Amino acid sequence: MDSLNIIDFTKLASQQKSIQMKMRLLALAHFKDGHSR
C-alpha cells in the first residue's frame, strides 16, 4: 500500500486522453485520500 502513496493519481488523470481512464484514476485518488465512495 505504501507504493500507492507515492503515485499522484490526480496528475496522471489530467494527462489522460481517455475519459474512462481519467475517471478510474480520479476514483483511485479519492480512495487514497481516505474517502469511501
C-alpha positions as CSV (number, residue, x, y, z in Angstrom):
1,M,0.0,0.0,0.0
2,D,3.0,2.3,0.5
3,S,3.7,2.4,-3.2
4,L,0.3,3.8,-3.8
5,N,1.1,6.8,-1.6
6,I,3.9,7.9,-4.0
7,I,1.7,8.0,-7.1
8,D,-0.1,11.3,-7.9
9,F,-3.3,10.0,-9.4
10,T,-4.8,13.5,-10.0
11,K,-1.8,14.5,-12.1
12,L,-1.9,11.2,-14.0
13,A,-5.7,11.8,-14.7
14,S,-5.0,15.3,-16.0
15,Q,-2.6,13.8,-18.6
16,Q,-5.1,11.2,-19.9
17,K,-6.9,11.4,-23.2
18,S,-9.4,8.7,-22.4
19,I,-12.3,9.8,-20.2
20,Q,-12.8,6.3,-18.9
21,M,-9.2,6.1,-17.7
22,K,-9.4,9.6,-16.3
23,M,-12.4,8.6,-14.1
24,R,-10.6,5.5,-12.9
25,L,-7.6,7.5,-11.8
26,L,-9.7,10.1,-10.1
27,A,-11.5,7.4,-8.2
28,L,-8.2,5.9,-7.0
29,A,-7.2,9.4,-5.9
30,H,-10.4,9.7,-4.0
31,F,-9.9,6.4,-2.2
32,K,-6.2,7.3,-1.5
33,D,-7.5,10.4,0.3
34,G,-9.4,8.2,2.7
35,H,-12.9,8.6,1.2
36,S,-15.1,5.6,0.7
37,R,-17.4,6.4,-2.3
